[in-house]
Amino acid sequence: MILRRAGVGILMVAVVATVSFFLTFSGASDAARAVVGQDATQEVVDAKAHELGLDRPVLAQYADWVSHALTGNLGTSFFDSTSVTEKILQWLPVTLSIVVIAMLIIGVFSAVLGVVAAVRRGWLDRAIQFVSIGGHSLPGYWVAVLLVAWLSVGLHLFPATGYTPIGVSVSAWAWSITLPVLALSISGIASAAQQARGAMIDTLRKDYIRTLRSRGLSERSVLYKHALRNAAQPWLTILALQFIGLLGGAVVIERVFALPGLGTLAVDSTIQGDRPVVMGIVVFSSVMVVVVNLVVDVIQVILNPKVRVR
């Protein structure tokens, strides 16, 4: 199953790369003019298009790009001739910092809230559902602005903007990403907790759970060793979708907090018309999504060996 999913993932990346390339690199004159400026003469534009190789047939450009991309070379920036791969790797740690930590927070809190809501059916369950629905309805951009206004501008507890690399200071790094992580996490916790609750309730109604209880197993063992393990599959699927959503949400959050991450690089490159950088970010993001889905598939196989036979 894993090999089949890997093959599908590679095919998906290839399709996304192909479509993105032909959408991005159409119009040599427009791309060259974006580099030299709108006031440049047509002769200057044509010379820049020739220098960048944009006057060649699109299929020839695509063949060259694929041959280089397979070796890890995603091209160079139109504006500063910097390697696209180097640019992505330079800006990637910021995005990974907030997305990975947000995913960990979403995973832990959604599991706890989901299990508690499923086991404590009553006022506590209703309260958790109410908070979850409310949290899910809050736009990430609005939450980010509210956090800045409250905790940064009002209480001066966290910096409103900026990023400190972890190599400079661990505490300053943690302080600089706290608000962005919270802004990304709140909605994710809400939706994942709802999914965890529903999966846990369905699992607790299964016949084998009643059998385990009738055999005298402790409630803790039934919940955490058997029920939670079997309820994890749909919850993990939601977490994988959350990761994809967080990558998209990071674009907005990074702009709000002025973080030098992939989202900011993508927006700035799109505005500039730096097509190789935009193309590289699209492909790199696609690869990240495929890798995360494969990791989730492997975890599901470990939790539920029956998945192997599908």
Short mmCIF file of the C-alpha atoms (twelve columns), coordinates in Angstrom:
data_MODEL
# 
_entry.id   MODEL 
# 
loop_
_atom_site.group_PDB 
_atom_site.id 
_atom_site.type_symbol 
_atom_site.label_atom_id 
_atom_site.label_alt_id 
_atom_site.label_comp_id 
_atom_site.label_asym_id 
_atom_site.label_seq_id 
_atom_site.Cartn_x 
_atom_site.Cartn_y 
_atom_site.Cartn_z 
_atom_site.pdbx_PDB_model_num 
ATOM 1   C CA . MET A 1   0.000   0.000  0.000   1 
ATOM 2   C CA . ILE A 2   2.796   2.409  0.929   1 
ATOM 3   C CA . LEU A 3   4.588   1.842  -2.374  1 
ATOM 4   C CA . ARG A 4   1.358   2.462  -4.279  1 
ATOM 5   C CA . ARG A 5   0.763   5.677  -2.337  1 
ATOM 6   C CA . ALA A 6   4.348   6.764  -2.996  1 
ATOM 7   C CA . GLY A 7   3.853   6.184  -6.712  1 
ATOM 8   C CA . VAL A 8   0.634   8.205  -6.669  1 
ATOM 9   C CA . GLY A 9   2.424   10.958 -4.757  1 
ATOM 10  C CA . ILE A 10  5.259   11.132 -7.290  1 
ATOM 11  C CA . LEU A 11  2.709   11.281 -10.105 1 
ATOM 12  C CA . MET A 12  0.857   14.084 -8.321  1 
ATOM 13  C CA . VAL A 13  4.056   16.113 -7.938  1 
ATOM 14  C CA . ALA A 14  4.829   15.597 -11.630 1 
ATOM 15  C CA . VAL A 15  1.350   16.753 -12.676 1 
ATOM 16  C CA . VAL A 16  1.456   19.797 -10.374 1 
ATOM 17  C CA . ALA A 17  4.940   20.701 -11.631 1 
ATOM 18  C CA . THR A 18  3.931   20.356 -15.276 1 
ATOM 19  C CA . VAL A 19  0.731   22.381 -14.975 1 
ATOM 20  C CA . SER A 20  2.432   25.024 -12.840 1 
ATOM 21  C CA . PHE A 21  5.320   25.369 -15.294 1 
ATOM 22  C CA . PHE A 22  3.130   26.007 -18.332 1 
ATOM 23  C CA . LEU A 23  0.951   28.424 -16.371 1 
ATOM 24  C CA . THR A 24  3.935   30.232 -14.896 1 
ATOM 25  C CA . PHE A 25  6.280   30.456 -17.876 1 
ATOM 26  C CA . SER A 26  3.781   31.480 -20.548 1 
ATOM 27  C CA . GLY A 27  4.498   34.937 -21.924 1 
ATOM 28  C CA . ALA A 28  8.234   35.580 -22.326 1 
ATOM 29  C CA . SER A 29  7.811   39.313 -22.919 1 
ATOM 30  C CA . ASP A 30  5.741   39.802 -19.773 1 
ATOM 31  C CA . ALA A 31  8.290   37.954 -17.618 1 
ATOM 32  C CA . ALA A 32  11.235  39.876 -19.053 1 
ATOM 33  C CA . ARG A 33  9.462   43.222 -18.644 1 
ATOM 34  C CA . ALA A 34  8.753   42.401 -15.003 1 
ATOM 35  C CA . VAL A 35  12.510  42.056 -14.511 1 
ATOM 36  C CA . VAL A 36  13.728  45.143 -16.394 1 
ATOM 37  C CA . GLY A 37  10.803  47.409 -15.479 1 
ATOM 38  C CA . GLN A 38  7.720   48.723 -17.208 1 
ATOM 39  C CA . ASP A 39  9.549   51.745 -18.640 1 
ATOM 40  C CA . ALA A 40  12.172  49.685 -20.501 1 
ATOM 41  C CA . THR A 41  12.230  49.747 -24.287 1 
ATOM 42  C CA . GLN A 42  11.182  46.722 -26.290 1 
ATOM 43  C CA . GLU A 43  14.823  46.144 -27.317 1 
ATOM 44  C CA . VAL A 44  15.861  45.880 -23.660 1 
ATOM 45  C CA . VAL A 45  12.950  43.556 -22.934 1 
ATOM 46  C CA . ASP A 46  13.847  41.297 -25.868 1 
ATOM 47  C CA . ALA A 47  17.505  41.218 -24.777 1 
ATOM 48  C CA . LYS A 48  16.537  40.215 -21.227 1 
ATOM 49  C CA . ALA A 49  14.157  37.545 -22.547 1 
ATOM 50  C CA . HIS A 50  17.008  36.124 -24.635 1 
ATOM 51  C CA . GLU A 51  19.390  36.266 -21.675 1 
ATOM 52  C CA . LEU A 52  16.928  34.351 -19.477 1 
ATOM 53  C CA . GLY A 53  16.168  31.873 -22.251 1 
ATOM 54  C CA . LEU A 54  12.517  32.883 -22.323 1 
ATOM 55  C CA . ASP A 55  12.485  33.334 -26.073 1 
ATOM 56  C CA . ARG A 56  13.002  29.609 -26.581 1 
ATOM 57  C CA . PRO A 57  10.058  27.239 -27.172 1 
ATOM 58  C CA . VAL A 58  8.177   26.476 -23.955 1 
ATOM 59  C CA . LEU A 59  8.631   22.720 -24.418 1 
ATOM 60  C CA . ALA A 60  12.408  23.174 -24.652 1 
ATOM 61  C CA . GLN A 61  12.370  25.292 -21.488 1 
ATOM 62  C CA . TYR A 62  10.268  22.642 -19.737 1 
ATOM 63  C CA . ALA A 63  12.619  19.830 -20.766 1 
ATOM 64  C CA . ASP A 64  15.595  21.763 -19.395 1 
ATOM 65  C CA . TRP A 65  13.782  22.575 -16.170 1 
ATOM 66  C CA . VAL A 66  12.820  18.926 -15.587 1 
ATOM 67  C CA . SER A 67  16.350  17.680 -16.272 1 
ATOM 68  C CA . HIS A 68  17.749  20.125 -13.717 1 
ATOM 69  C CA . ALA A 69  14.940  19.650 -11.184 1 
ATOM 70  C CA . LEU A 70  15.594  15.898 -11.038 1 
ATOM 71  C CA . THR A 71  19.070  16.734 -9.723  1 
ATOM 72  C CA . GLY A 72  17.719  19.177 -7.126  1 
ATOM 73  C CA . ASN A 73  18.377  22.310 -9.171  1 
ATOM 74  C CA . LEU A 74  15.167  24.355 -9.355  1 
ATOM 75  C CA . GLY A 75  16.729  27.172 -11.352 1 
ATOM 76  C CA . THR A 76  17.841  30.669 -10.404 1 
ATOM 77  C CA . SER A 77  15.976  33.820 -9.503  1 
ATOM 78  C CA . PHE A 78  15.289  36.250 -12.344 1 
ATOM 79  C CA . PHE A 79  16.213  39.204 -10.127 1 
ATOM 80  C CA . ASP A 80  19.336  38.305 -8.152  1 
ATOM 81  C CA . SER A 81  20.514  35.088 -9.880  1 
ATOM 82  C CA . THR A 82  20.374  33.273 -6.547  1 
ATOM 83  C CA . SER A 83  19.687  29.549 -6.596  1 
ATOM 84  C CA . VAL A 84  15.990  28.873 -6.017  1 
ATOM 85  C CA . THR A 85  16.853  25.830 -3.912  1 
ATOM 86  C CA . GLU A 86  19.113  27.959 -1.705  1 
ATOM 87  C CA . LYS A 87  16.394  30.594 -1.333  1 
ATOM 88  C CA . ILE A 88  13.822  27.982 -0.279  1 
ATOM 89  C CA . LEU A 89  16.193  26.348 2.198   1 
ATOM 90  C CA . GLN A 90  17.035  29.776 3.623   1 
ATOM 91  C CA . TRP A 91  13.399  30.742 4.208   1 
ATOM 92  C CA . LEU A 92  12.099  27.253 5.041   1 
ATOM 93  C CA . PRO A 93  13.120  27.073 8.761   1 
ATOM 94  C CA . VAL A 94  10.725  29.892 9.674   1 
ATOM 95  C CA . THR A 95  7.732   28.218 8.056   1 
ATOM 96  C CA . LEU A 96  8.646   24.800 9.441   1 
ATOM 97  C CA . SER A 97  9.049   26.283 12.925  1 
ATOM 98  C CA . ILE A 98  5.516   27.597 13.118  1 
ATOM 99  C CA . VAL A 99  3.826   24.811 11.110  1 
ATOM 100 C CA . VAL A 100 5.465   21.832 12.859  1 
ATOM 101 C CA . ILE A 101 4.980   23.233 16.353  1 
ATOM 102 C CA . ALA A 102 1.393   24.172 15.504  1 
ATOM 103 C CA . MET A 103 0.826   20.592 14.306  1 
ATOM 104 C CA . LEU A 104 2.200   19.181 17.575  1 
ATOM 105 C CA . ILE A 105 -0.077  21.456 19.593  1 
ATOM 106 C CA . ILE A 106 -3.077  20.573 17.426  1 
ATOM 107 C CA . GLY A 107 -2.340  16.852 17.758  1 
ATOM 108 C CA . VAL A 108 -1.949  16.841 21.539  1 
ATOM 109 C CA . PHE A 109 -4.826  19.143 22.429  1 
ATOM 110 C CA . SER A 110 -7.284  17.696 19.901  1 
ATOM 111 C CA . ALA A 111 -6.605  14.152 21.156  1 
ATOM 112 C CA . VAL A 112 -7.095  15.154 24.785  1 
ATOM 113 C CA . LEU A 113 -10.233 17.194 24.117  1 
ATOM 114 C CA . GLY A 114 -11.665 14.535 21.798  1 
ATOM 115 C CA . VAL A 115 -11.187 11.710 24.295  1 
ATOM 116 C CA . VAL A 116 -12.539 13.752 27.198  1 
ATOM 117 C CA . ALA A 117 -15.597 14.826 25.177  1 
ATOM 118 C CA . ALA A 118 -16.280 11.231 24.085  1 
ATOM 119 C CA . VAL A 119 -15.913 9.753  27.571  1 
ATOM 120 C CA . ARG A 120 -17.522 12.506 29.640  1 
ATOM 121 C CA . ARG A 121 -20.853 12.716 27.846  1 
ATOM 122 C CA . GLY A 122 -22.700 15.554 29.512  1 
ATOM 123 C CA . TRP A 123 -22.054 19.197 30.269  1 
ATOM 124 C CA . LEU A 124 -18.313 18.804 29.731  1 
ATOM 125 C CA . ASP A 125 -18.873 17.285 26.294  1 
ATOM 126 C CA . ARG A 126 -21.255 20.089 25.349  1 
ATOM 127 C CA . ALA A 127 -18.806 22.719 26.613  1 
ATOM 128 C CA . ILE A 128 -15.952 21.250 24.577  1 
ATOM 129 C CA . GLN A 129 -18.147 21.066 21.482  1 
ATOM 130 C CA . PHE A 130 -19.252 24.668 21.960  1 
ATOM 131 C CA . VAL A 131 -15.650 25.876 22.286  1 
ATOM 132 C CA . SER A 132 -14.557 23.725 19.331  1 
ATOM 133 C CA . ILE A 133 -17.259 25.052 17.038  1 
ATOM 134 C CA . GLY A 134 -16.457 28.600 18.109  1 
ATOM 135 C CA . GLY A 135 -12.740 28.088 17.543  1 
ATOM 136 C CA . HIS A 136 -13.310 26.541 14.120  1 
ATOM 137 C CA . SER A 137 -15.322 29.540 12.984  1 
ATOM 138 C CA . LEU A 138 -12.561 32.049 13.799  1 
ATOM 139 C CA . PRO A 139 -10.524 33.153 10.751  1 
ATOM 140 C CA . GLY A 140 -6.780  32.782 11.256  1 
ATOM 141 C CA . TYR A 141 -6.108  36.335 10.076  1 
ATOM 142 C CA . TRP A 142 -8.585  37.768 12.597  1 
ATOM 143 C CA . VAL A 143 -7.100  35.665 15.415  1 
ATOM 144 C CA . ALA A 144 -3.601  36.863 14.499  1 
ATOM 145 C CA . VAL A 145 -4.626  40.529 14.557  1 
ATOM 146 C CA . LEU A 146 -6.471  40.026 17.850  1 
ATOM 147 C CA . LEU A 147 -3.440  38.356 19.448  1 
ATOM 148 C CA . VAL A 148 -1.183  41.200 18.324  1 
ATOM 149 C CA . ALA A 149 -3.578  43.836 19.648  1 
ATOM 150 C CA . TRP A 150 -4.062  42.048 22.975  1 
ATOM 151 C CA . LEU A 151 -0.790  40.338 23.890  1 
ATOM 152 C CA . SER A 152 1.695   42.520 21.985  1 
ATOM 153 C CA . VAL A 153 0.324   46.038 21.810  1 
ATOM 154 C CA . GLY A 154 -1.830  45.871 24.939  1 
ATOM 155 C CA . LEU A 155 0.115   43.732 27.418  1 
ATOM 156 C CA . HIS A 156 3.587   43.861 25.791  1 
ATOM 157 C CA . LEU A 157 4.115   40.159 26.471  1 
ATOM 158 C CA . PHE A 158 5.238   39.086 22.993  1 
ATOM 159 C CA . PRO A 159 6.850   40.823 20.005  1 
ATOM 160 C CA . ALA A 160 4.318   41.941 17.418  1 
ATOM 161 C CA . THR A 161 6.578   41.252 14.440  1 
ATOM 162 C CA . GLY A 162 9.936   39.761 13.590  1 
ATOM 163 C CA . TYR A 163 11.733  36.444 13.924  1 
ATOM 164 C CA . THR A 164 14.787  35.354 15.892  1 
ATOM 165 C CA . PRO A 165 16.648  32.288 14.552  1 
ATOM 166 C CA . ILE A 166 16.947  29.433 17.029  1 
ATOM 167 C CA . GLY A 167 20.723  29.500 16.589  1 
ATOM 168 C CA . VAL A 168 20.847  33.035 18.016  1 
ATOM 169 C CA . SER A 169 18.702  32.441 21.097  1 
ATOM 170 C CA . VAL A 170 16.349  29.573 21.869  1 
ATOM 171 C CA . SER A 171 14.223  31.653 24.248  1 
ATOM 172 C CA . ALA A 172 13.985  34.589 21.832  1 
ATOM 173 C CA . TRP A 173 13.113  32.156 19.027  1 
ATOM 174 C CA . ALA A 174 10.321  30.612 21.102  1 
ATOM 175 C CA . TRP A 175 9.069   34.072 22.055  1 
ATOM 176 C CA . SER A 176 9.014   35.243 18.428  1 
ATOM 177 C CA . ILE A 177 6.930   32.300 17.144  1 
ATOM 178 C CA . THR A 178 4.464   31.979 20.044  1 
ATOM 179 C CA . LEU A 179 1.764   34.234 18.621  1 
ATOM 180 C CA . PRO A 180 2.033   32.905 15.032  1 
ATOM 181 C CA . VAL A 181 1.774   29.336 16.352  1 
ATOM 182 C CA . LEU A 182 -1.285  30.216 18.438  1 
ATOM 183 C CA . ALA A 183 -2.926  31.924 15.464  1 
ATOM 184 C CA . LEU A 184 -2.397  28.798 13.343  1 
ATOM 185 C CA . SER A 185 -3.376  26.319 16.064  1 
ATOM 186 C CA . ILE A 186 -6.724  27.523 17.381  1 
ATOM 187 C CA . SER A 187 -8.884  26.636 14.388  1 
ATOM 188 C CA . GLY A 188 -6.964  23.396 13.806  1 
ATOM 189 C CA . ILE A 189 -7.475  22.199 17.364  1 
ATOM 190 C CA . ALA A 190 -11.199 22.817 17.061  1 
ATOM 191 C CA . SER A 191 -11.742 20.782 13.877  1 
ATOM 192 C CA . ALA A 192 -9.359  17.962 14.839  1 
ATOM 193 C CA . ALA A 193 -10.946 17.675 18.298  1 
ATOM 194 C CA . GLN A 194 -14.373 17.249 16.716  1 
ATOM 195 C CA . GLN A 195 -13.036 14.470 14.503  1 
ATOM 196 C CA . ALA A 196 -11.290 12.774 17.434  1 
ATOM 197 C CA . ARG A 197 -14.474 12.938 19.485  1 
ATOM 198 C CA . GLY A 198 -16.612 11.392 16.734  1 
ATOM 199 C CA . ALA A 199 -14.105 8.618  16.020  1 
ATOM 200 C CA . MET A 200 -13.749 7.827  19.724  1 
ATOM 201 C CA . ILE A 201 -17.521 7.654  20.258  1 
ATOM 202 C CA . ASP A 202 -17.910 5.283  17.306  1 
ATOM 203 C CA . THR A 203 -15.095 3.078  18.591  1 
ATOM 204 C CA . LEU A 204 -16.459 2.919  22.138  1 
ATOM 205 C CA . ARG A 205 -19.742 1.567  20.725  1 
ATOM 206 C CA . LYS A 206 -18.018 -1.408 19.070  1 
ATOM 207 C CA . ASP A 207 -18.732 -4.924 20.284  1 
ATOM 208 C CA . TYR A 208 -15.094 -5.691 21.023  1 
ATOM 209 C CA . ILE A 209 -14.947 -2.762 23.473  1 
ATOM 210 C CA . ARG A 210 -17.854 -4.236 25.432  1 
ATOM 211 C CA . THR A 211 -16.097 -7.615 25.331  1 
ATOM 212 C CA . LEU A 212 -12.890 -6.122 26.711  1 
ATOM 213 C CA . ARG A 213 -14.802 -4.461 29.535  1 
ATOM 214 C CA . SER A 214 -16.653 -7.681 30.345  1 
ATOM 215 C CA . ARG A 215 -13.304 -9.456 30.709  1 
ATOM 216 C CA . GLY A 216 -12.365 -7.103 33.514  1 
ATOM 217 C CA . LEU A 217 -9.831  -4.857 31.736  1 
ATOM 218 C CA . SER A 218 -9.351  -1.510 33.394  1 
ATOM 219 C CA . GLU A 219 -11.073 1.467  31.826  1 
ATOM 220 C CA . ARG A 220 -7.689  3.107  31.286  1 
ATOM 221 C CA . SER A 221 -6.460  0.089  29.318  1 
ATOM 222 C CA . VAL A 222 -9.649  -0.075 27.261  1 
ATOM 223 C CA . LEU A 223 -9.483  3.628  26.406  1 
ATOM 224 C CA . TYR A 224 -5.824  4.214  25.732  1 
ATOM 225 C CA . LYS A 225 -4.536  0.817  24.632  1 
ATOM 226 C CA . HIS A 226 -7.433  -0.328 22.451  1 
ATOM 227 C CA . ALA A 227 -10.061 2.347  21.729  1 
ATOM 228 C CA . LEU A 228 -7.729  5.281  21.102  1 
ATOM 229 C CA . ARG A 229 -5.467  3.204  18.875  1 
ATOM 230 C CA . ASN A 230 -8.370  2.137  16.658  1 
ATOM 231 C CA . ALA A 231 -9.941  5.606  16.626  1 
ATOM 232 C CA . ALA A 232 -6.684  7.230  15.530  1 
ATOM 233 C CA . GLN A 233 -7.029  6.519  11.797  1 
ATOM 234 C CA . PRO A 234 -9.658  9.153  10.854  1 
ATOM 235 C CA . TRP A 235 -8.080  11.578 13.309  1 
ATOM 236 C CA . LEU A 236 -4.674  11.182 11.628  1 
ATOM 237 C CA . THR A 237 -6.283  11.774 8.244   1 
ATOM 238 C CA . ILE A 238 -7.650  15.074 9.531   1 
ATOM 239 C CA . LEU A 239 -4.217  15.998 10.885  1 
ATOM 240 C CA . ALA A 240 -2.692  15.388 7.449   1 
ATOM 241 C CA . LEU A 241 -5.289  17.717 5.929   1 
ATOM 242 C CA . GLN A 242 -4.567  20.195 8.711   1 
ATOM 243 C CA . PHE A 243 -0.909  20.245 7.704   1 
ATOM 244 C CA . ILE A 244 -1.863  21.170 4.145   1 
ATOM 245 C CA . GLY A 245 -4.144  23.870 5.500   1 
ATOM 246 C CA . LEU A 246 -1.416  25.197 7.785   1 
ATOM 247 C CA . LEU A 247 0.959   25.589 4.852   1 
ATOM 248 C CA . GLY A 248 -1.640  27.767 3.157   1 
ATOM 249 C CA . GLY A 249 -2.484  29.601 6.369   1 
ATOM 250 C CA . ALA A 250 1.182   30.332 6.998   1 
ATOM 251 C CA . VAL A 251 1.140   32.707 4.014   1 
ATOM 252 C CA . VAL A 252 -1.287  35.027 5.808   1 
ATOM 253 C CA . ILE A 253 0.203   34.568 9.273   1 
ATOM 254 C CA . GLU A 254 3.728   35.313 8.071   1 
ATOM 255 C CA . ARG A 255 2.529   38.542 6.483   1 
ATOM 256 C CA . VAL A 256 0.774   39.626 9.686   1 
ATOM 257 C CA . PHE A 257 3.822   38.968 11.879  1 
ATOM 258 C CA . ALA A 258 6.424   39.981 9.243   1 
ATOM 259 C CA . LEU A 259 8.101   36.569 9.343   1 
ATOM 260 C CA . PRO A 260 10.691  35.720 6.653   1 
ATOM 261 C CA . GLY A 261 9.157   32.370 5.697   1 
ATOM 262 C CA . LEU A 262 8.086   30.578 2.529   1 
ATOM 263 C CA . GLY A 263 4.715   32.305 2.581   1 
ATOM 264 C CA . THR A 264 6.328   35.741 2.518   1 
ATOM 265 C CA . LEU A 265 8.782   34.595 -0.157  1 
ATOM 266 C CA . ALA A 266 5.922   33.241 -2.273  1 
ATOM 267 C CA . VAL A 267 3.909   36.463 -2.054  1 
ATOM 268 C CA . ASP A 268 6.898   38.729 -2.732  1 
ATOM 269 C CA . SER A 269 8.072   36.579 -5.649  1 
ATOM 270 C CA . THR A 270 4.596   36.537 -7.172  1 
ATOM 271 C CA . ILE A 271 4.322   40.316 -6.925  1 
ATOM 272 C CA . GLN A 272 7.779   40.735 -8.486  1 
ATOM 273 C CA . GLY A 273 7.138   38.179 -11.197 1 
ATOM 274 C CA . ASP A 274 10.061  35.993 -10.149 1 
ATOM 275 C CA . ARG A 275 8.704   32.891 -11.871 1 
ATOM 276 C CA . PRO A 276 11.478  30.387 -11.045 1 
ATOM 277 C CA . VAL A 277 11.076  31.088 -7.320  1 
ATOM 278 C CA . VAL A 278 7.288   30.757 -7.491  1 
ATOM 279 C CA . MET A 279 7.663   27.523 -9.438  1 
ATOM 280 C CA . GLY A 280 10.182  26.174 -6.942  1 
ATOM 281 C CA . ILE A 281 7.927   26.922 -3.964  1 
ATOM 282 C CA . VAL A 282 4.960   25.204 -5.636  1 
ATOM 283 C CA . VAL A 283 6.990   22.062 -6.332  1 
ATOM 284 C CA . PHE A 284 8.648   22.040 -2.912  1 
ATOM 285 C CA . SER A 285 5.288   22.460 -1.162  1 
ATOM 286 C CA . SER A 286 3.830   19.601 -3.213  1 
ATOM 287 C CA . VAL A 287 6.697   17.344 -2.172  1 
ATOM 288 C CA . MET A 288 6.153   18.270 1.483   1 
ATOM 289 C CA . VAL A 289 2.458   17.389 1.245   1 
ATOM 290 C CA . VAL A 290 3.258   14.009 -0.337  1 
ATOM 291 C CA . VAL A 291 5.872   13.215 2.316   1 
ATOM 292 C CA . VAL A 292 3.496   14.089 5.172   1 
ATOM 293 C CA . ASN A 293 0.741   11.912 3.697   1 
ATOM 294 C CA . LEU A 294 3.193   9.005  3.370   1 
ATOM 295 C CA . VAL A 295 4.277   9.436  6.989   1 
ATOM 296 C CA . VAL A 296 0.625   9.364  8.080   1 
ATOM 297 C CA . ASP A 297 0.081   6.200  6.011   1 
ATOM 298 C CA . VAL A 298 3.044   4.525  7.714   1 
ATOM 299 C CA . ILE A 299 1.738   5.486  11.161  1 
ATOM 300 C CA . GLN A 300 -1.702  4.112  10.276  1 
ATOM 301 C CA . VAL A 301 -0.140  0.820  9.185   1 
ATOM 302 C CA . ILE A 302 1.702   0.616  12.508  1 
ATOM 303 C CA . LEU A 303 -1.450  1.372  14.501  1 
ATOM 304 C CA . ASN A 304 -3.683  -0.900 12.422  1 
ATOM 305 C CA . PRO A 305 -1.853  -3.774 10.688  1 
ATOM 306 C CA . LYS A 306 -5.034  -4.668 8.779   1 
ATOM 307 C CA . VAL A 307 -4.389  -1.603 6.608   1 
ATOM 308 C CA . ARG A 308 -1.544  -3.515 4.945   1 
ATOM 309 C CA . VAL A 309 -3.891  -5.851 3.100   1 
ATOM 310 C CA . ARG A 310 -5.805  -3.081 1.325   1 
# 
